[in-house]
Amino acid sequence: MDILNTIKERRSTHSFKKQEVSNEILKEIFTYGSYAPSHYMTESWEIKLYQSKGKQAFIDTILSSYQRIGMINDDEEPKTLQMIKSMRQFLMAIPHHALIYFEKPEDPVRYEEEYASVAAFIQNSQLAAWEYGVGMLWTITPYMHDPLFMKDLGLDVNQIKIAAVLQIGYPEKVARNKGRTPIEEKLEVIKE
Ligand SMILES: Cc1cc2nc3c(=O)[nH]c(=O)nc-3n(C[C@H](O)[C@H](O)[C@H](O)COP(=O)(O)O)c2cc1C
């Protein structure tokens, strides 16, 4: 295993094969994720993993939220119904959706610590997944801020922050490496 190579070669996955990833492998992946740093060792990441028939209600909840927040028209016009149908098909074709959330502390510093740690968990998981030939897409979308979306999933909006939804599966296609800005352009060394 060459972690430095994996860091550079991992790509966000936008199209997935139909084949599911076994839950044993996903557990391994999230176990590696959980070696993320965590201040006070709170390990605050929580995961709801939606797959096979479990995706249906989750995707319906997403689509209802999209309509509520105006990303899809809230009517029965043929164009709207067609859009809902194709979005449902698109989302159903993704083998796994992992909702990553954490209990949000009231204190803003503690909140940042938890959020940062959960982001590290996500990136560790992405890197571990790549080692297993598994692709992920880290997504943040407006429905994550819709209180009714959270309620529909049984999450208390006053206590919980959704950090991301990870789309997961074996990559159908690997995106090209876009490279990165030379770090010299970002790095300011202060010596005195
Ligand atoms: C916090 C976060 C949210 C993201 N949300 C989305 C998203 O909603 N949709 C998407 O297509 N990509 C999303 N991405 C993936 C980025 O577009 C992707 O990492 C970037 O284009 C670089 O590509 P690479 O991951 O293949 O190196 C997100 C990435 C991060 C870190």
The ligand as an ORCA input file, in Angstrom:
! r2SCAN-3c Opt
* xyz 0 1
  C     -17.076     19.266      1.225
  C     -17.145     18.794     -0.205
  C     -18.346     18.801     -0.860
  C     -18.440     18.353     -2.177
  N     -19.658     18.336     -2.785
  C     -19.762     17.887     -4.034
  C     -21.039     17.821     -4.649
  O     -22.064     18.138     -4.043
  N     -21.097     17.356     -5.914
  C     -19.967     16.961     -6.607
  O     -20.084     16.572     -7.776
  N     -18.753     16.982     -6.024
  C     -18.621     17.425     -4.768
  N     -17.392     17.439     -4.163
  C     -16.235     16.844     -4.846
  C     -15.339     17.887     -5.499
  O     -16.005     18.415     -6.619
  C     -14.038     17.196     -5.904
  O     -13.351     16.781     -4.753
  C     -13.108     18.132     -6.722
  O     -13.682     18.411     -7.973
  C     -11.735     17.525     -6.952
  O     -11.837     16.295     -7.616
  P     -11.157     14.968     -7.026
  O     -11.856     14.678     -5.702
  O     -11.414     13.919     -8.046
  O      -9.713     15.258     -6.829
  C     -17.280     17.897     -2.849
  C     -16.050     17.901     -2.168
  C     -15.985     18.336     -0.866
  C     -14.655     18.322     -0.146
*
